[in-house]
Amino acid sequence: MCFLLLTAFAITRAHDLLATVMLLSIYSLLCASFFVVMDAVDVAFTEAAVGAVVSTLLLLSTLSLTGRFEKPQREKPLFGLIIVLTTGALLIYGTLQMPPFGSAAAPIHQHVGSYYINQSYAETGIVNLVTSVLASYRGYDTFGELVVIFTAGVGVLALLSSQKSYPIAPIDKTILPAPMKQHHILRVVSKMLIPLILLFALYVQFHGHTGPGGGFQAGVIFASAIVLYTMIFGLQAALDVISVAWLKLFSAFGVLIYSSVGLLSLLSGENFLDYSVLAQAPIEAQHLGTLAVEMGIGITVASTIMLIFFSFSGQMHSIGEAQ
Amino acid sequence: MIAQLPILQVIVPLVAAPLCLFIGRPKLVWLFTLVSSFMAFIISVVLLQQVMTNGTIIYSLGGWSAPIGIEYRIDYLNAYLSLIISATSSIILLAAHTSITAEIEESKLTLFYVLFLICLAGMLGIVASGDVFNVFVFLEISALASYSLIALGSDRRALTAALRYLLVGTVGATFILIGIGLMYITTGTLNMHDLSLQLVNVADSRTLVTAFSFFTVGVCLKLALFPLHWWLPNAYSFAPSVVGALLAATATKVAIYILLRFIFTIFGVEFSFSILPLQYILVALGLAGIFVASITAIYQQDVKQLFAYSSVAQVAYMMLALGLNNTSGLVATLLHLFNHALMKGALFLALAGVMYRVGSVQLEHFSGLGQRMPWTMAAIVIGGLSLVGLPLTVGFISKWYLLRATLENGWWPMAVLILIGSLLSIVYVWRIVEAAYFTPSVESSSNIKEAPLSILLPTWLLVLANLYFGTDTNFTVTISNLTAQYLLGASP
């Protein structure tokens, strides 16, 4: 907790944007460990993958486009400080009367929460409580989150993919050398690591039922393996494996998998995302539904993150060529 | 099939969005988008009929009944709102293809329609949901889509406008999320109906007051209540024309819906208007907003900016009416939700026509357009008169109810102030009329023709709706009355 505050303070003081990004990454990692302490392993997993890895990478690639140092500014934002202090004071004022942390008598542990804890395994057969709430009880929210991610991907694509700046024609590889050609150790080590990372992603994907994990985390891990490949062997090499056009379709495909599960229930006369139509036994039906849904999440998340990363680095390439 | 309608109206555009990527040809994508939007519109009409005959419809998602799962709860308020949203978006989409092809690159057209559909589905999802966290999720969906839509604008300033909107919108969303989180902490439930039952027990807790304040500030950022409006004018005016039309006609309405829903259904009138001086804050900020925004509008050179500031003023009218805290005030707010969508939809679509032919909506380029584009200018004039509140237009109806509401409270000085506010809107509408009809046209504009029919027809559809609902108030007043009674009666 202390580290968290310290890092946050350091972020506001730093003028070197590179340092800021690194500090942000540390901040995310601290957050993740904090979540572990709070027994929210699934959240910690996501935070570590998204906050500490992917967003840091994206910020770094932005920095390589814009430059490393912020413009010096002299004005003192006093008004902003007042608003922030008021907000903070109000928050503290409000939380003072909150039910004590961890108390079993708190309303969150009494009402819906206790129902999930007591009934979830019997109703869904899923060991990981988080997965059952996320994928079944509140599956529609998760569908919404997936659409948010899809929207982010489409949005970035709409803004960054301009025909003028994107290298479409396959460029001769000798002209565009891989950025890390001279680092033999990096190349060898990453070649060894990437299959392992991909394998781990698949493990996390299909293991969401019994342990922490699921589509969101698996998608991010999968994408980070590809991102690593891109950084070591160059964008063109990665685009040869999977092109932007395919990624676009894949990210839509994941959303469609999720929604087709829902539409399947509609067609069988049940409510949207009611998994009970998928199989005879209710437990098995829940299993199937969750599996399909997590699959959709994994595909969309992985391809959207790759899409965003490729768009950013495509921008970098075109600017590099212009210079 | 009737039983599945509540979910279908959201799911149809939502599933259509990723499907668009598989179609390819922009024209086909547009047709597909148009069809799905119209389907949502038809569904919302049927839903409203259902609510009128059978009362509130409850739909449990995933077969888990609330509060364990998420439910959709369709009553007068959301049926009315989704009708407004899907109707305006369908009409705007009619004009979209011609207008947008001229404004953005061809390679981005498909992505544009994907984002448009997601934005629409997000707004419909917010309105339909009976679960506070679900509302937040769909709020994010529609917000994220609208940031990207705005940033697609051809003007480079669209990017900064979108970035500013993104920052403000994110702060607003965070505040809303904090509010929802605190509500969950005190009650242990996220379902609206359940919350309204549980909150009575903890009404005196400080946590709840904090939750309410955070929530209200967050929503007021989203609905651009003065002085939290500064993001809106640039966002609306630098966006592609049809996006400006969509957002001006619907986005703030959705935020107002959220506020109404939380005040009346979840917290209840007594809590909302007694523990905090919300009533007086709304009235004071509403009045200030009307004057400041109207006066700023008078000094704008960019006509889109002018109408965007006028939107801020109109939102202020709605908040003022809400703050009056009587039935007529609520009816006035609800009426104006519908009427303002008609006015701003018509005005921004007409501007899309001007943008298409002239390539700019600066006031100086309007000179002589009264002769060159008679139909488009006539549409702007009628829309403007409706904004002022002239009899026979919808604007008159909302102003009439607003005045009645103030007089019911005996606040006649305020009624005078509202009339003065209307005078201000005459001034800014007159500036456009003057430029269009009484300024000789410049040489370069001699080859400008009337806007193409594909933009003109939807514009006039909305203009005629302005006139029709201004003379035959049966539908709007009935539904607003029913909604107001329902909201005031259903609240604990």
Interface residues (C-beta under 8 A of the other chain):
Chain A: L90 L91 Y93 G94 T95 L96 Q97 M98 P99 A106 P107 I108 H109 Q110 H111 V112 G113 Y115 Y116 S136 Y137 R138 G139 Y140 D141 G144 E145 V147 V148 F150 T151 A152 V154 G155 V156 L157 A158 L159 S161 S162 Q163 K248 L249 S251 A252 F253 V255 L256 S259 G262 L263 S265 L266 E270 N271 F272 L273 D274 Y275 S276
Chain B: Q4 I7 L8 I11 L14 V15 A17 P18 L19 L21 F22 Y59 S60 L61 G62 G63 W64 P67 I68 G69 I70 E105 S107 K108 L111 F112 V114 L115 I118 A121 G122 G125 D131 F133 N134 V137 F138 E140 I141 L144 A145 Y147 S148 A151 L152 I178 L182 Y184 I185 T186 T187 G188 T189 L190 Q198 V202 S205 R206 T207 V209 T210 A211 S213 F214
